[in-house]
Amino acid sequence: MNTNPIERGRITMRVPAPVQQKLELAASMVGATINQFIVQTALREAERIIEKERVIRLDASDSLAFVNALDNPIPPNKKLLDALQDQATRFDDKTGILGWTPQPKSI
């Protein structure tokens, strides 16, 4: 049997009386305490928001376009090639140190 106590945090809030009454009514309708209701509802919404922000959903045509872009990338342009060359000249492979020095800003 696990005897480790569950770590708990505390969240307190003040709400206008009509908001509290509505929350209490909704909680009673589902047979929960107001605390249970608020925690369950807030957690469900938090999970929905986290999934929405972390998951990208594509329809079939967008999925094909994405896979096609991965399989057939466009060739790098001159600006990207110059940037890669610049980075390569600044990187010291022997020490693993980026040999960067500040450059004056051109106006």
Sequence and secondary structure as in RCSB ss.txt:
>XXXX:A:sequence
MNTNPIERGRITMRVPAPVQQKLELAASMVGATINQFIVQTALREAERIIEKERVIRLDASDSLAFVNALDNPIP
PNKKLLDALQDQATRFDDKTGILGWTPQPKSI
>XXXX:A:secstr
                HHHHHHHHHHHHHTT  HHHHHHHHHHHHHHHHHHHHH     HHHHHHHHHHHHS   
  HHHHHHHHHHHHHEETTTTEE         
